[in-house]
């Protein structure tokens, strides 16, 4: 899916596509599957669908939190505290803590707040209280509306952007420096004055020999910290399921390890095979961490919509996990590398939780920098 609030990103992207003929505009229709019921998303703006006792407890906690004029972000030292100060104990216990623990697979109090910018709406307890007697659909949420390819999914975007570009693929096992130029795989024919690295920054520890790390003035302690950066893998399964109106279904319950269902069949009718019978569509279920195909199939049976597994995939690196010291470390490493014309770009190279539009924006900034 694609959307952006950056006009430069929008102009660049739509310069490659026919928005009207090749993409489908969509509204985010997400829900939370909680205690056997579908609750509107975001939950903090759909509290009227919860039972009266729970709503009363949430209202009281939000009122107490609202008496502080400081925003939750200003008062929080970590992600756990941010959630607690934003939503209160009851709402966090009901949804925010179990759901985020499922995704991040780590103590939420060890996650810093720097990654939140542009990823979550900065609502305050006072705003939630003011909305409790109104029906809100969450139009302020990130990606509340988006465009999706009519055919081909995300691969369609990659194929179009790579048209008329000569791409040479080769495995890079080593990078050395000769007279200030970068040499790939010890081949004298691969001398480059500048390199843009879009791989996993942790792999630089094995790709760059010690003398090159010394050239960049990267010390042993920084190398060890780089190697210790954590990320989560993702197990996914494509399933056939009952037709429904949703785009995403979030699942906080511990009764299944699946944390969300992505209703990919609803993004475009071309995502679902015409052999799928009427009243059925397709979706992707997601688990943070490794589960075998058989385990994923077993988990799918615990979900609503009468799932039938079709295909399975395991991705060893999907979500980066920030630690308290990672931001400072990555900034230090990036500055040392870029001072010698070696640039990091992309989610795992910059160690930023990028959506596609943010990745494009970052690439634009670097392209502008390199052109000067």
Order of alpha helices (4+ residues) and beta strands (2+ residues): alpha-alpha-beta-beta-beta-alpha-alpha-alpha-alpha-alpha-beta-alpha-beta-beta-beta-beta-alpha-alpha-alpha-beta-beta-beta-alpha-beta-alpha-beta-alpha-beta-alpha-alpha
